[in-house]
Amino acid sequence: MAVVVFDAETFRTYYPAFSDATRYPDAVLSAAFDQACAFLGNTDQSVLPYNPDQNIYTRQIVLYKATCHLLTLEYIMTDQPGRITSASEGSVSTGFDLLKGQSYTADWWAQTPCGRALWALMLPYIRGGRLYTSPDYHPWG
C-alpha cells in the first residue's frame, strides 16, 4: 500500500465549501490534512486500505472527510456547538444538540456531515469482537 498525498485541488472539487483559495489557502488545507493524518494515520501499515493501482481509495476518502470535518469546525461552525434543535424569535432563544453516539469520540465526529460520514466509514475498522482469555466467562459480557 501507499500513503495518501494531499491534493488541494482535488479536495476543493470534493468539498466546494472550501473552494475559495483566498479564504482557504493551500497551506490551511494542507495543515488540516496533516492533523487528520495525526488522528487517523497515513502509513503503509494503516488498517485503512489505500492502493490507487487497484482503485482502492478508502484511506484517502476517510482522510479527506476528516480534513473537511476539521476545517468545518474551525472555520464554518465557530459559534455553533451542534445542530439546532429549537429556536425562538421573541427574546431570541436557540437550543443545540449533538447527534448521540456511544462515545465522546463518536459525538465529536457527529458535529459535521463530513464527520458523520467518516464515522460510518470507519465502523468496520473500529469495531471488534470480544476476547475471552478464560474458559469461565459470561456470554453477555
N, C-alpha and C positions, 0 to 999 in steps of 0.2 A: 504494500500500500504506500501511498504518498502523503505528503502534508498538503493542506489546502493553502493556496497562496491567494491573498485578498486582492480582489479587483474592484476598485471603487465604481467604475462604470457599470459593471455587471450588477453590483449591489444596488446602484441607483435605478437600474432597469427593473429589478425585482421589487424595490421599495420606493416608489415615486415620491413619497412624503419627504424623502431626503435627496431629491434630485437637484435642489438648488445648491450648486457648488460654491456659491458665495457664503451662504449661511452654514452649509455643512461641507467645509473643505475636505479634500482627500485625507489630510492629516488627522482630522477629527474622526472620520470614518475608520481610518486605519487604527487609531488608538482604541476605539470601541471594539474593533475586531480583535485586537491584541488582548483586551480584557476578556472578551468572550472565550478566547483560546485559553486564558488563565483559568477560567471557570470550568471549561469542558475538555480541554486537552486537544492538541493538534499534532500528534506524533504518529510515527509508524506503528507504535504499539497501542494506539487508541482502540477502544472497543467499538467505536463508530466507524463503519466501513467507508472508505473513500478510494476508489480506483477508477479514474476517468477513462482509462483504456477499455474498461469493461462496462462503462456507463453506470457506475455506482457512485452516487453523489451524496449519500446520507450525511456524512460529516460536514460537507460544505453547506447543505441546506440547514442543518442544525446550527452551525456557527453563524451563518448569515441571519437566522432567526434570532439568535442570542444578541447579535450586533444590533439588529433592529430594536429589540427589547430594551437594551441598554441606552440606545440613543433616544428612544421614545420616553423613557423615564427621565432622562437628563434634560432633554430639550423641548419636549412636547407636553408632557404631563407634570410640569414643575409644581403646579399649585393644587393638583387634584390627587388625593390619596387613594382613589379607587374608582369604581364605576358608580354613577349616580343612581341611588335607589329611590329618592324622593326629592321633591323641590316645592318651594312655595314662592309666592310673589310678594304678598304683603309682609313687611318686616324681613324679607329675604332670608330664606332658610333652605339649606340643601343637606341631604343625607347621602353618605357614601358607604359603600361596602365592597369588599373583595369577594371574588368567587372563592369558595372554601375548598381547600384541598385537604389532604390527610397529613400535611406537614407545613411548617413555616416556609420551607423551600418551595413547595407547590403553590402556596399563597403568594409568594414573591413573584414567581413566574406568571401567575394568573392575572397580574395587573395590566397586561397589554395583550392584544390579539396575537402578536408575534410570540410572546412568552407562553401563551396557552397552547399555540400550535407546537412550539418547541417541546413543551412538557408532554404533549400527546405523542410526538415523535420519539421522545426519549423513553417512554414507558417500557418498551421491550428490553431496554438496556439497563434500567434501574430496578426492575422488579426481579426478585429471585425467590427461590424456594427456601424452605427452612432446612437447616442442617441439624440433625439429631445425632449426638455422639454417644447416646446411652440407649440401651435396649428398653429402658423403662421411661417412656415418655407419654405425655397425654396427647391424644390425637388432635385436639383442638388448641394446642399451644400451651 
